[in-house]
Structure formats: structure tokens, C-alpha cells
């Protein structure tokens, strides 16, 4: 699935058959931060930690976001556009899921 195809699923009422980390991003893009956070918390690997970090940065909780970026093995993001970060994470996770 491409990023454009993933974005096209946002008009649906249920997420597509993608990884749990991508489901979290899907909920976030739909404006449901709580569902996104819950989905990210359930993913116990680096992909879940990365989405979790992004969500806390979006929430404005920089220290919690920094913790999750470290858990994900990613550089802490500060000041970057949230939409750009969302797209970067989604693109990489889609590439991972494509094999």
C-alpha cells in the first residue's frame, strides 16, 4: 500500500488491514488521538514506540515524547511539522509492511 492509498482509507469508518502502528496513525489522522494512543500503546516494539513518541509530541508533552523516541531508537524531533512527521512515519511503516 502506498501513502496515497493509505490516506484514501481515511474516508472509511474502519482502518485498513495494516500493522497496529499504522492503525494508530490512521486514528490520529481521523482526529481520534485517544484511539491512536491506545493503539500505539498496544504495540510493544520500536514501531509502536515511534508512533507513541509522535503522538506525545503532538499532544505537547515533550518530555514524554523524548522518552518514546529513545525507546524507538529514533532522534528526538523538535519543531518539525507534525504533518511531515506523520507522513514520514507512515511511509516508512508502509515500506516495512510491504516487505
Number of C-alpha atoms within 10 A of each C-alpha: 12 12 15 9 9 17 14 10 13 15 9 9 8 11 18 13 8 15 15 18 28 26 20 28 27 26 20 19 15 16 11 13 19 13 17 24 22 13 21 25 17 14 17 10 13 17 22 24 25 23 31 30 29 27 25 20 22 17 12 11 13 17 13 16 25 20 15 24 23 15 17 19 12 14 10 18 16 11 6 8 10 15 11 10 14 18 14 13 19 22 18 13 18 19 13 11 12 10 5
